[in-house]
C-alpha cells in the first residue's frame, strides 16, 4: 500500500513539476506577446505606416524666431563637431517607387491625367510663387573661385547643362531674397561640373573644396549651424557629385541634394529629402510635332554599351528588325531617328540617369525606362504611368511583348500626354511658367524645412 502511495505521490510531483516548467515557459512568452502588441499599438497611433494618409502638401511654416545676423567676418562659438550627424526631420512629400510605376499592358492602363492631383499642384504652385524665398551665399567677381560660385556667363550646353541652367535662372528669379531672415532655403552655389574642370581643384580635390566651403560659411554665418544644413541645398548633375560630399557627412545626411544621379540604390540619396534633377540636353525653338501614324518604327535606342543592362539589351535585341539598337555611329541624324519611332529607350548606363528621357519627350516619342531604382524627376508631381512605360531590367527579353501589348488607343493617349508634359523638361535662360526650373523649384518648396532653431542671444 505504501509503495502505491509513493508511486502516486511521485507521479503527482512530476506532473506539478512539468506544469511548473510549462508555466515558467509561458510567462516570458506571454510577456513578449503583450509587449509586441503594445509596440504595434503605439506605432499605429503615432505613425502613418499603417495608414494611407500623406502629409499635407500645403503647410504653414513655423514662424522663425528672431535671429542676429553677424557680419561675414564674425566667428561662431559652436564647433563643427557639435553638429548632429542625424538627419533633421523635414517635411516629406509622397514619392513613387519604380515598382509602383510598372506598366502592365493589359486592358486600359493608360492614365489620362498627367498630374497626381492637378488642383493641389496649382494651389501649391501659386503659394510657392507668392511666398517662397531663397538666400544665396554672396560672392563677387573678385572671388578667386568666382568661376565656380557664380553663374556661367554663357548659355549652358552639353549633357550636364541642367546644373548651370538652374543657377543661371535662379539668380535672376523673384525667389531670391537678400534678407537671410526671410529665406526658406539657403543655396550653396558651388558648381560640381566647374570644380571638376578647374585645374586648381579637379576630381581629386572636390571633396576638400566642399569641406572647406562648409567650414567657412558655418563660421561666418549662423544659418548652417541652426539646422545642421537641413534648410540648405546644392545642385549637381554630373555623377561625380554623389561622392563630392564624402568629407562632410552632414551635407549628405541633412542638406537637400538636387542631383541628376537620383537612385534609390545609392546610400547617399534619400528620396524623401533630396530632389531628382532632370538631365536635359538644351534645345532651342518649339518642339517638333509629327502625327503618330507617321512613326513607323516600334522602338529606338542609341548609346554607348557601358553597363550590364545595355549589354543585355544588345544581346537580346541587337539584330531585331523592329527594335532598333545602335551602339556605334548613326548613319542618320539622331533627331530623325527619334521622330520616326513610337517608343524611345532610356536604358541605365553608368548611372540611372541620361538625357534620353528629355530627348524622347522633346521629339514626341514615348519614353521606355529601363533603369531600376531610378527616382524619376517630379515623381511626386507627375504621374509617370500616363506618359511613359517602365520595364524592369530583368524583363528586357519581354520588351517587344510589353510594347506590342499596348494597343493603338493606349499608345495615342501615352503620346498625347508626352506632348503635355514635355514643357516641364525644357530649360530657358529666363524662367518660363511650368518649365524645368519651375518644376524643380516646386520640388524644393515641397521639401522646405519647417524647423527653425532659435540661436542664443
Buried (B, 14 or more C-beta within 10 A) or exposed (E): EEEEEEEEEEEEEEEEEEEEEEEEEEEEEEEEEEEEEEEEEEEEEEEEEEEEEEEEBEEEEEEBEEBEEEEEEEEBEBEBEEBEEEBBEBBBBEBBBBEEBBBEBEEEBBBEEBBBEEEBBEEBBEBBBEEBBBBBBEBEEEEEBEBBBBBBEEEBEEBBBBBBBBBBBBBEBEBBBEEBEEBBBBBBBBBBBBBBEBEEBEEEBBBEBBBEBBEEBBBBBBBBBBBBBBBBBBBBBBBBBBBBBBBBEBBBBBBBBBBBBBBBEBEBBBBEBBBBBBBBBBBEEEBEEEEBEEBEBBBBBBBEBEBEBBEBBBEBBEEEEEBBBBBEEEEEEBEEBBBBBBBBBBBBBEBBBBBBBBBBBBBBBBBBBBBBBBBBBBBBBBBBBBBBBBBBBEEBEEBBEBBEBBEEEBBEBBBBBBEBBBBBBBBBEEBBEBBBBBBBBBBBBBBBBEBBBEBEE
